Amino acid sequence: MTGKRLRPGDMAVLEPQHLQYIFDSLVKRGYQVIGPTVREGAIVYEELSSPTNLPVGWTDDQDGGTYRLKKRSDGALFGYNVGPHSWKRFLHPPSVQLWRASRNSKGFQVAAQKKESAKYAFVGVRACELHAIAIQDRVFTGGPYIDPGYQARRENAFIVAVNCGQAGGACFCASMNTGPRAASGYDLALTEVLE
C-alpha cells in the first residue's frame, strides 16, 4: 500500500499488517470493532481489539447438521464460512430497555431514556450477510413504521465486507444470487489472496 489517498472505487493491495491501520482508524473515529474470532469451538462475532483476534489459520467444516473447527495449512484471516452468529445481534439486539421508572411518594416517575450512541464497525461481513442486513433495513426502516433504535444503529454502522473464497456445504449464495462477491451495502470490501 502506498501513501496515496484513496477515493471511493479505488483498489489497493493491503498486506495483513495494514489491517491494524484500519482498526486504529475506526477506533479513533469512535467505532467499536466487531468481527469474527474463535470462541467456544466456533467462529463467532465479538468485539475485536486488533486483527490478531481474527480466526487466523482456522476454518470451519460444516454441512447439514454438522459444524466443527479445524486448522488450516495457511494463515488465512477470513478462511471460514458463515458461522452460527449473525450481525442482527448488534443491529437489532434481542433485549433493549425502552423505558425505566422509579417509585416515589406520588407514585412513579419515568426516567428519561438515554439515546443509544454505539457506533459499530463490522469487519468480515459476507455477501449473503449483506443481503440479510438489506432485508432488515427494509423491514425496520423502509415502511411506514420505523424502528428508531435500529435506524440509529444502522446509520452509525461501518461495514467492511469480505468476499468469499470458499463455500460450505450449507452455503446458498450462488443459487440465491447473493454472492460470493459483495456487490453493495458496504463501506469497504476486501478479497483475501493467499500465496
PyMOL commands that set and color helices and strands:
alter all, ss='L'
color gray80, all
select helices_A, chain A and resi 16-28+51-53+88-91+127-141+148-155+173-176
alter helices_A, ss='H'
color red, helices_A
select strands_A, chain A and resi 32-39+42-47+58-63+66-71+100-104+107-111+120-125+158-162+188-190
alter strands_A, ss='S'
color yellow, strands_A
deselect
rebuild
show_as cartoon
